[in-house]
Every structure is written in C-alpha cells, then in structure tokens.
C-alpha cells in the first residue's frame, strides 16, 4: 500500500487516543455538491472494480464486515451495489452523469461525516508538535481533516552502481512459496527475521546471496521508499512499481528518524499503485485523486465519499473511494488521506498541492 508521508508526520502518537468516539454520519437533505469537473470517471471505476474484486482471504480480515459506527442503511450489500452502479454508468458511456449535481441527488443518499473531535483534541493535548496540535484543535465540527499523500518517485538502476548501491529485495529464497501463516510458524528459522535495515544496507543479504535484488537505489532513496511503502521508480526511461510485501518483524519506532529505523520491508514488483490488501496478490489498485486512505478497520473498504472545499477560492467537489489504510488511522475517525500523484520529493508535492485546504465537508454516498 502506499504509506502516506503525512500520516507519519501528523499522527505519530495516534495510539494514545481512547476508544470513545463522537464521530457520526447524518443523513443530509442538502449536501454541499459543487463542480465535479476534475473527477476522472474511468479512474474512479477502475478503483471501484478492484475493490469489488477484493477477497478477504486472510484470517482476521474484516474489511467487508458491516461497521457499527455507520448508519444501518450503509450495509455491505449497498456499498457493493453503489460501486457496481458507478462502473455501470461509466461502461455504458454515461459517466458524465456522475458530474451532475441533480443526478447525484436523485440517485444517491448523502451522509455527512462529523469528525470525532473528542479524540482529535486528546491527541493534540499529548503532542509535542506545535503545528500538529494547532491543526487538530482547529478541525471544524462539520468538516474532516483532509491530508494528502503521494507515492515516492525515484530514479533507480537494474544493476548496482556507485550512485545506486543499495537494493530493494524480494522475499528471501527460503521463504518463496510460503503463505504468511506458514512463514509465521517458521519465524525463528527464516532469513527475513534475522537482519536489521542497517545490516541489509551493509550487505548482509548480498554477501551470501540470500535474496534477489529487485532494483538498486541510492541509500536516501531506499529510506524514502521504506517509509512510503510504494516506489514509483524510473528505470531506463520507464516507470516500474514496487510495493511492500513482508517486513523483518521489527516495529516502526516513532522516536527514531527514518534512517535509524531497524525495520526493513521486502518488496514485490507490481503493475501499479496498490492500496489495501492482506496479501501482495490481492491488494487493491489505486488511482490518484479518486482514492482515499482512512480507518478501514472501523469504516470498511469501498465507501464512496464526496469531498467539498475551496480550491483557488472556488468551491470544488471530488469523488473518491476508501481503498487504503495506515497505522495512523487506528482510533482515528476525524481524517481522510487523499491520494494525489507521484513526486520526487516534498518540494514537488507541496508546489502541486499547496492550494488544497486542510479541512473539507465529507459525505458518504450510498445508491438509493
């Protein structure tokens, strides 16, 4: 999944929040629907189809279960019906209907999301980051904290060079073909659990040929990709995509900087940007600006959201589907993370997205 930079930046102590929620979804008769001209209908359908094809194949994966925080009308069956209807319109050449306010009002119910400000304030009071505290305290009662995340774009090499001396590795050879459950049962014997990030950077896997290098990066690039979870890598003039697969069992330590982390992720090459999924084989396909990351555990995958905010001083609306998650969303019912594009770094990201606000009206949409 794409690991959102802003999730880690803003929510390093999210686990301190309590289990008491004040977030609600209220049926709205007059949702704030503005111009939807920027919505990519085909991309929206691609994400919807991928979500509909997601199978909960791993024990403990309850992404499709109905969630008590949501209104009774928002059943799993209705969520799936809503996504299928989106694609039906697009495939029939009627996708432009999704850009029409009156059509949306006629065919969808809108539930406005009121944020769990109670938890946001508790996190703010425990944070040592002044800017983060200010942003959490400023969440309006009728808006959601809208962060944006991107996938890391880097240059890479198919061979080791002085400029690209460290690798993204595939699962070690002694684990190829093992399911997550089988690997967990053999944890004490497998290569994956034996080495820290620093040991791998220093050549522990390369020295004895314990794993296949997928691609070679600069050391700074490696740390960035490990933080983001997805690499969009430019190799020989072409883009290739790499997604986290399994890690070395060492937890991310929020007290350390990214270069000091002992956690290391083994990767797999994939066919595009990936989101939620318990195995590398069944991760959901994502597309920029029509996908959100959020609290999948309590909201469930596949929820269609309409967000409205001022863009260049003009009100705009966008549609997107909840199809990704992250550790920062545990106990977090006041935030959505909007997938934007792929950027080489923070400066590129900021220049392209600085006009977007930090808060938005958010409505959960269900087909009538």
N, C-alpha and C positions, 0 to 999 in steps of 0.2 A: 504494500500500500504506500501511497505517497505519505511520508512522515512530515507533517506541516511544521515549518520553522516557527511560525508564530505561536503554535500550541506550546512549544517548549519555552519560548520567550515570555509568554504571558502567564503560564499556568504551572509553574514548577512545584507548587505546593498544593495542587488541587486535591490531593488525598486528605487534606485536613478538613474538608467540608463534611458536614453531617449528612445523615440520611433523611432529614426532614425537608420536604420540598414545598415551595409555594408556587411552582410553575403550573399554569393552566392553559387549556386550549378552549376558547369560547367561540361558539358559532357566531359569525358576523354576517349581518344582512347587507352591509355596505363596505366591503373590503376596499382598501386603497389600491386600486389597479390602475397603473399608469401605462405609458407607452412600452410595449414589449418588442420593439423593432430589432433589438440586439439579440434576441433569442435564436439560437441555431436549432431549428426544429429537428433536423436529421441527427445531430449530435445528441439531442435530448432523447430521441427514440433509441439510439444505439445504447445509451446507458440504461434506459428502461428495459430493453430486451436482455441485456446482460444481467440485470437484477432479477428479472423474471426467470432466467435460466439458472440462477444460483440455487444450488442444492446444499442443504445443511447436512453434510456428510460426516461431521466430526462430533463426537460426544460433547455435550455442553454448549453446542452452538444453538442458541435460541433466537437467532436473528429474525425468524419468521413468526415467532410466538406473539400473541396479542399482548399489548402492554397496558397495565392498569392506569398509567398516567394519562392515557389518551381517551377521548370520548368513545362510548360503546359503538358508535357508528363507524369508527375507524377500525374495522376488522381486517384481518389478513386477506380475506377474500375481496374486500372492497379495495384494498391497496393494490392488489394484483389486477383487479378489473380496471382501476384508474390507469395503471401503467400500460396495460394492453390497449386501452382506448387511445392513449397518446399515439402509440405506434400505428394503430388502425388509421387514424386521421392522416398521419404522415404518409403511410404507404398508399393511401387512396388519393394522394395529391391534395388533401385538404388541410395540410399542416398550418397554413396561414390562419386558419380559424383559431389556433392557439394564441394568436397575437391580437385577437379581438376581444375587447372588454365585455361586450354584451353576450358573446358566445360563451365565454368563461362563466359569467354569472348564471347563464341559463343551464349549463351542463355540469357545474361543479359546486359543491358546498365548500365554504371557506371557514376555517377555524383559526382565529388569531391566537398566536402564541404569546402569552405573557410570561416574562422571564422569572426565574427563581432568584430574585434579588436578595432574598434572605441568605442563601448560600454564597452568592457573589460578595456580599458585604463581609461575611465571615472570612472569606479568603483574603479580601482586601485588608482586613484588620491584622492578618497574620503575615502579610507580605512585607518584605524589606525593599521591594522595588517601588519607588515612589510613583513612577509613571503608571505602572500596572495597577496600583491601588486606586489612583485617580480615575482610570478608565473603568474599573469595576464599580466604583462608587457612583459613577455618572450614568450607568445603564438606566435608561428611562423605564417607567413601569409598563409601557406599551410597546417597547422595542427590544430586539435581541442584539446582543453583542456580535457583530459581524466581522470576524477576522478573515484574512485571505491567506491562502497558502499556494506554494508553487513547487514544481519539480525542478531539481537541480540539473542544469545543463553544463556539460563539461567536454573538453577535448580529451581524447584517450588514444591509446595505441594497442594494436594487436600483439605487439612484442614489447619486451622490456627495453627501455632506453634510459639514458640519464635524466631526461625530463619526465619520464613516466616509469618510476622504479618500483611501484607497489601495485598489488593486484587486488581485484575483486575475485574471490574464489567461489567456485561451485562447491556443493557439499563434498566433504572428503570422500575418497574412494570407498572407505569401509562402511559408509552409510548409504551409498547409492542403492535405491530399491527398497529401503526400509520406510515403513509408514511412520508418522510421528509417534504413535503408540509403541511400535517396535523399537524405535530409536530410544525412547524414554526408558524402556526396560533394560537397555544395554548402555545406559549413560556412562557408567564407570569405565567402559571399555572403548568408547568411541573417540576418535580424533577430535571431533567437533568441540568437545567439552574440555580439552586439555590445554588450550592455549589462549592467552590474552591477546587483545588487539596489538599491543606493543610487541609481543613475541612474534606474531604473524608478520607485522611490518618489518621486523628484523630478520625474517627469512625462515621461521620455524617450519612452515609448510613447504616452502620452495626447496629447502635443503634436502629433505628426504622424499620429495615428490608425493606428498600425502593428499594433495587436492589439485584439481585442474584450475589454472588461472583463466578466468573468462575474458578479462580485459585488464590493461595496465593504465594506472593513473598516477598523477602527482600525489605526494603524501597529503597535501592540503585538500586535494580533490577527494581522496579516499575518506577523510574525516567528514567532509560535507555530505557525501553520498550515504555514509553510515548514519548520519543524523537525519537526513531527509527520507531515507528508505527507498527512494526511487532515483535512478540515474538515467538521464536522457543524454546519451554520450555520442559525441560527434567523432566518428572514426572513418578516416579516408573519405571525407565529404558526405558520408551518410549518417543518419541517426539510428542508433540502436538503443533498446530499452532494457534496463536491468532492475529487478525488484527483489527485495529482501525475501529470503526463503526460511532459514532457521538460524538461530544465534547460538553462541557458545555457553548459554546458561547463566551468564553474569548480568546482573541487573544494571540498568542505567542509573548512574549516581548523579543526582541533580546538584550535588555540592561541587562537582568537578567540571572543568572545562571540557569541550568536545575532544581535544587532543589527548586528554588524560584518561578518557574512558577506557576501561578494560573490556567492555562489551564489544564483540565483533559479530557482524552478520555475514552469513554465507548467502550468496545471491543466485538467481536464476535469470537467464535471458528470456524476455517475454516479448509479446508483439505490440505492446503499447503501455500506457499508464494504467496501473492497477489500483484497485481500492480494497474494499472489504473482502475477506475470504480466509477461511481457516487453513487452507492448503494452497500451495502455489498453483495447483492445477485448476482451482475453481474460483480464483479471485475475480472480482467484478471489474469490467472495463470502464474506465473513466474518460471523460472528455472535458476540456477546460470550459468553465463558465456555465456548465449545466449539471455540475455535481457538487455535493456538499459532504464534508466530514462532520460528524457530531456524535451524540451519545446513542450509538446503535443499541447498546445494552438495554436502554430504557425506552427508546423510541422505535427501534426496529428498522431494518433496512427498507428501502423502497418508498419512503414517504416523499411525496411531491410537495415542494414548497414554492410559494411565490414570495419574493422579497421586493420591497419598495423603498427607495431612498432618493435623495437629491444627488444627481450626477451632473457636474458642471452647472450647478444651480438650476437644473431642470429635473423634475421628478421622473424617474425611470423604474420599471419593474423588470424582474428577471425570473425565469423558472429554472429549477434545479431539483435533483433527486438525492436523497440521503443514501450514499453508497460507499462511505468510507468512515473510518473511526480513528481513534488515537487515545493513548493513555490520559491525555489532558482532559478528556471528556467524561471520565469517571466522576459520578456525582455532579455533573455539570449540565444543568437544564436552562442555561441562560446564553448559550453561544452556538453559533453555526460557523463553520470554516468553509469558505468558498474557494474552490479550486480555480486558480487563474491559469497562467501559462507556464512555460518553462523558461528559466532565466539563468544566466551565467552567475549572477550574484545579487546581493541585497540592493545594490545601487540600481541595477536594471529593473528589478522587481519594483522598487519604490517609485522610480520615474514613471513606470507604466500604470501604477495603481494608486498613486497618492491622492487622486481626485475622489476616490471612493470613501465614504464616511465609515465611522466605526460602529454605527448602530442602524438598524433597519426594522421596518414593520415586516413581520413574517407571518404568513398564513399557510397552514397545512390544507392542501386541496384533496378532496375526495369526489369522485364522479357520483352524481346524483342517481 
